[in-house]
Amino acid sequence: MNEAIPAWATSLNTTQSPILVVDQNTGMTSADERDGLHPNAAGDAKMAAVWYPAIVQAVKLIESNDTITYSKREVEFVS
């Protein structure tokens, strides 16, 4: 199922509503998990190393499209 995400994101990506896909699976191993599911410190570091460039890319994308008005959307948390 995860292999379908890039194509799905590409199909929905627009200049007005850009979508960036961050692969958090490649490079992770069971040694990067503290309980078989959640990352340990090594896993956190690997995830941060992938997220940081994506966040920088997103900020640059927003800055380069200064004619686009981005709006903040509030999302209610329901437990």
MARLUMGU-197073 format. One record per residue (C-alpha): residue in three letters; x, y, z. Coordinates in nm, 4 decimals. Example, Ala and Ser with C-alpha at 12.3 -4.5 7.8 and 13.67 -1.06 7.14 Angstrom:
# residues 2
<r r="ALA" c1="1.2300" c2="-0.4500" c3="0.7800"/>
<r r="SER" c1="1.3670" c2="-0.1060" c3="0.7140"/>
***
This chain:
# residues 79
<r r="MET" c1="0.0000" c2="0.0000" c3="0.0000"/>
<r r="ASN" c1="0.2779" c2="0.2486" c3="0.0845"/>
<r r="GLU" c1="0.4168" c2="0.2236" c3="-0.2679"/>
<r r="ALA" c1="0.0926" c2="0.3818" c3="-0.3966"/>
<r r="ILE" c1="0.1401" c2="0.6997" c3="-0.1896"/>
<r r="PRO" c1="0.3762" c2="0.8900" c3="-0.4259"/>
<r r="ALA" c1="0.1461" c2="0.8446" c3="-0.7264"/>
<r r="TRP" c1="-0.1590" c2="0.9347" c3="-0.5173"/>
<r r="ALA" c1="0.0120" c2="1.2501" c3="-0.3894"/>
<r r="THR" c1="0.1246" c2="1.3472" c3="-0.7396"/>
<r r="SER" c1="-0.2301" c2="1.3102" c3="-0.8690"/>
<r r="LEU" c1="-0.3599" c2="1.5531" c3="-0.6037"/>
<r r="ASN" c1="-0.0653" c2="1.7964" c3="-0.6034"/>
<r r="THR" c1="-0.1397" c2="2.1493" c3="-0.7249"/>
<r r="THR" c1="0.0365" c2="2.4834" c3="-0.7070"/>
<r r="GLN" c1="-0.2378" c2="2.6098" c3="-0.4759"/>
<r r="SER" c1="-0.2214" c2="2.3006" c3="-0.2547"/>
<r r="PRO" c1="0.1220" c2="2.1351" c3="-0.2828"/>
<r r="ILE" c1="0.1801" c2="1.7885" c3="-0.1408"/>
<r r="LEU" c1="0.5227" c2="1.6621" c3="-0.0390"/>
<r r="VAL" c1="0.5780" c2="1.2946" c3="0.0393"/>
<r r="VAL" c1="0.8346" c2="1.2036" c3="0.3041"/>
<r r="ASP" c1="0.9497" c2="0.8403" c3="0.3074"/>
<r r="GLN" c1="0.9917" c2="0.7484" c3="0.6747"/>
<r r="ASN" c1="1.0256" c2="0.3760" c3="0.6042"/>
<r r="THR" c1="1.3384" c2="0.3431" c3="0.3920"/>
<r r="GLY" c1="1.6449" c2="0.3016" c3="0.6106"/>
<r r="MET" c1="1.4541" c2="0.2180" c3="0.9280"/>
<r r="THR" c1="1.5128" c2="-0.1203" c3="1.0899"/>
<r r="SER" c1="1.3838" c2="-0.2957" c3="1.3998"/>
<r r="ALA" c1="1.6981" c2="-0.1722" c3="1.5769"/>
<r r="ASP" c1="1.5507" c2="0.1794" c3="1.5430"/>
<r r="GLU" c1="1.2403" c2="0.0859" c3="1.7461"/>
<r r="ARG" c1="1.2092" c2="0.0864" c3="2.1243"/>
<r r="ASP" c1="0.9045" c2="-0.1385" c3="2.1453"/>
<r r="GLY" c1="0.8595" c2="-0.2908" c3="1.8006"/>
<r r="LEU" c1="0.6555" c2="0.0067" c3="1.6800"/>
<r r="HIS" c1="0.7772" c2="0.3416" c3="1.8131"/>
<r r="PRO" c1="1.1194" c2="0.4861" c3="1.7328"/>
<r r="ASN" c1="1.4017" c2="0.4976" c3="1.9847"/>
<r r="ALA" c1="1.6636" c2="0.7758" c3="1.9875"/>
<r r="ALA" c1="1.8375" c2="0.6328" c3="1.6800"/>
<r r="GLY" c1="1.5025" c2="0.6061" c3="1.4996"/>
<r r="ASP" c1="1.4142" c2="0.9627" c3="1.5982"/>
<r r="ALA" c1="1.7444" c2="1.0837" c3="1.4530"/>
<r r="LYS" c1="1.6838" c2="0.8981" c3="1.1258"/>
<r r="MET" c1="1.3312" c2="1.0382" c3="1.1007"/>
<r r="ALA" c1="1.4506" c2="1.3920" c3="1.1741"/>
<r r="ALA" c1="1.7177" c2="1.3588" c3="0.9042"/>
<r r="VAL" c1="1.4405" c2="1.2883" c3="0.6512"/>
<r r="TRP" c1="1.1855" c2="1.5395" c3="0.7834"/>
<r r="TYR" c1="1.4210" c2="1.8381" c3="0.8105"/>
<r r="PRO" c1="1.5007" c2="1.8661" c3="0.4363"/>
<r r="ALA" c1="1.1302" c2="1.8213" c3="0.3546"/>
<r r="ILE" c1="1.0343" c2="2.1025" c3="0.5923"/>
<r r="VAL" c1="1.3022" c2="2.3287" c3="0.4428"/>
<r r="GLN" c1="1.1697" c2="2.2442" c3="0.0949"/>
<r r="ALA" c1="0.8132" c2="2.3255" c3="0.2029"/>
<r r="VAL" c1="0.9162" c2="2.6624" c3="0.3478"/>
<r r="LYS" c1="1.1079" c2="2.7494" c3="0.0300"/>
<r r="LEU" c1="0.8053" c2="2.6485" c3="-0.1769"/>
<r r="ILE" c1="0.5811" c2="2.8769" c3="0.0271"/>
<r r="GLU" c1="0.8298" c2="3.1639" c3="0.0058"/>
<r r="SER" c1="0.8660" c2="3.1264" c3="-0.3707"/>
<r r="ASN" c1="0.4882" c2="3.1387" c3="-0.4183"/>
<r r="ASP" c1="0.4273" c2="3.4597" c3="-0.2272"/>
<r r="THR" c1="0.1285" c2="3.5400" c3="-0.4495"/>
<r r="ILE" c1="-0.0575" c2="3.2421" c3="-0.3052"/>
<r r="THR" c1="-0.2541" c2="3.3017" c3="0.0116"/>
<r r="TYR" c1="-0.2233" c2="3.0107" c3="0.2486"/>
<r r="SER" c1="-0.4815" c2="2.9754" c3="0.5203"/>
<r r="LYS" c1="-0.4553" c2="2.8100" c3="0.8576"/>
<r r="ARG" c1="-0.7060" c2="2.5333" c3="0.9159"/>
<r r="GLU" c1="-0.8157" c2="2.4363" c3="1.2639"/>
<r r="VAL" c1="-0.8652" c2="2.0652" c3="1.3175"/>
<r r="GLU" c1="-1.0616" c2="1.9387" c3="1.6151"/>
<r r="PHE" c1="-0.9089" c2="1.6505" c3="1.8099"/>
<r r="VAL" c1="-1.1593" c2="1.3812" c3="1.9012"/>
<r r="SER" c1="-1.0507" c2="1.0996" c3="2.1281"/>
***
